[in-house]
Amino acid sequence: MPESTHKLAKELETSLQPFANIKEIPVSVQANSVFVKIPKPWTKPLKEELFFYVWDEQVDHALDCVRLTQTERHNKILSQKIRTLSD
C-alpha cells in the first residue's frame, strides 16, 4: 500500500475528530481505511457526494477506504458535507 493512501486516511481521521456527531472512530487508522460511527440520516446525503461502505448497519458504522486515485479533495468534500449536516 502506498504511503500516500495511509497519509490521506490519517488526515481524514484527524479532520473528523472535531465533529460532535461523529460518535466514535472505533479503529485507529493503520492502513488506508477509516471507520467512523455516523448518524444514520447522514448515510444517504453523504453517499450522494462520495463513495464509502456501510460497514455495520446495526450500529451505523461506515468505512471509507482511501483509494489510490483519491486526493485531498475527497477529504475536503467529506468534511464540508459533515459540517453542513452537523448544523
C-alpha positions in Angstrom: 0.0 0.0 0.0 1.5 3.3 -1.0 2.3 5.7 1.9 0.2 8.4 0.3 -3.1 6.4 0.9 -2.2 5.9 4.6 -1.3 9.6 4.9 -4.7 10.6 3.4 -6.5 8.2 5.7 -4.8 9.7 8.8 -5.6 13.2 7.6 -9.3 12.1 7.2 -9.3 10.6 10.6 -7.9 13.8 12.1 -10.4 16.0 10.2 -13.4 14.0 11.5 -12.4 14.2 15.2 -13.8 17.7 15.9 -17.4 16.8 14.8 -19.6 16.0 17.8 -22.0 14.0 15.7 -19.1 11.6 14.7 -19.8 9.4 17.7 -16.6 7.4 17.6 -13.7 6.3 15.5 -13.6 2.7 16.8 -10.5 1.5 15.0 -7.4 3.7 14.6 -6.1 4.1 11.1 -3.3 1.6 10.4 -3.7 1.3 6.6 -6.0 3.0 4.2 -9.3 2.6 6.0 -11.2 5.0 8.3 -14.0 3.5 10.4 -16.5 6.0 11.8 -19.9 5.9 13.5 -22.2 8.4 11.9 -25.8 9.2 12.4 -28.0 7.0 10.2 -29.7 10.0 8.5 -26.3 11.1 7.2 -25.7 8.0 5.1 -27.8 8.9 2.1 -26.6 12.6 1.7 -23.0 11.5 2.2 -23.3 8.7 -0.4 -24.8 11.2 -2.8 -21.4 13.1 -2.6 -18.9 10.3 -2.1 -18.4 6.6 -2.2 -18.0 4.7 1.0 -19.1 1.4 2.5 -21.6 1.0 5.4 -19.6 -1.5 7.5 -22.3 -2.3 10.1 -25.8 -1.0 9.6 -26.9 -2.1 13.1 -24.5 0.4 14.7 -24.2 2.9 11.9 -20.5 2.3 11.3 -19.3 3.5 8.0 -16.0 2.6 6.3 -14.1 4.9 4.0 -11.2 3.2 2.1 -8.8 5.7 0.8 -8.1 4.6 -2.8 -5.0 5.1 -4.9 -7.0 7.6 -7.1 -8.2 9.6 -4.1 -6.9 13.0 -3.4 -7.1 15.6 -0.6 -10.2 16.9 -2.4 -12.2 13.9 -1.3 -11.3 14.6 2.4 -12.3 18.3 2.0 -15.6 17.4 0.4 -16.4 14.9 3.1 -15.5 17.4 5.9 -17.6 20.1 4.3 -20.6 17.8 3.9 -20.4 16.7 7.5 -20.1 20.3 8.6 -23.3 21.0 6.7 -25.1 18.0 8.2 -23.9 19.0 11.7 -25.5 22.4 11.5 
